[in-house]
Amino acid sequence: MEDRANVGLVIVSVLFPIVGLILFFVKKKETPKAAKAYIIAAAISFVVCLLINIIVMAVAGSMVATMVSYGALMC
């Protein structure tokens, strides 16, 4: 059996990191190189999503703070 990662499964691992994690544990014995590709794709996707969320929250917090300081948001 060839130990190459399926491109379709790598794409699925990027879109849904939990699938990459599951594929890693299922495939690590029979195809370790492919399993490593799946977990790397999932990890990269997770980190990118985390960074995007942090940036969005920082921008949103900054906008709310600016609105409060100008009195546009009366709580």
N, C-alpha and C positions, 0 to 999 in steps of 0.2 A: 504494500500500500504506500502510495506517495504521501509524503508529509508536507503538503502545501495547503495553505489556508484558502478556503473558498471565498472568492471576492464578494459574492452575495452575502455570505455570513459575516464577513468583516463589515460590510455596509450596514447590515442589521445590527451588529454590535455597536457601531457608531451611533445609530439612531436610537437604539434601546440598550443602554449599558448593562442592564440586568441580564439580557440575553447573552452578552459577551461573557459575563461572569459565569453563567450556567454552562455555556459552551466550553469555557476553560476547564471546569471541573469534570465535565463529561468526556472531553477529548484528551485530557492531559496524559493519560496512559498510552493510548494508541497512536496519537499524533502530537507529540509535545511541541513541535515548532508551530504548528497550526494553532494549538491552544494558546501559545504565547502571543501570537498575532491577535487572537480574539480578545485576550485580556488587555493587551496594550491599546487596542482600538477603543475598548470600553473605558479604560482609564483616561485616555486623552479626551474622549467625549465628555466624561464626567467633570474633568477639570475645566474644560472650556465652558461648559454650562454653569459651573460654579462661579467662575470669573465673570461671566456675563451677568449672572444674578447679583453679584456683589456690586458691579458697576451700575446696574439699573437701580438698585436700592440706594446707592450713594447719590445718584442724580436725583432720584425722587425725594430723598431726605433733604437735599440741598434746596430743591424747589419749594418744599413745604416750609422750610426754615426761612426762606426769602419771603414767601407770602405772609408768614406770621410777622416778620419784622416790619413789613410795610402795612400791616393792619388789614390786609386783604382777606385774611382768614380769621374770623372771630369765633373762637371756641368758647 
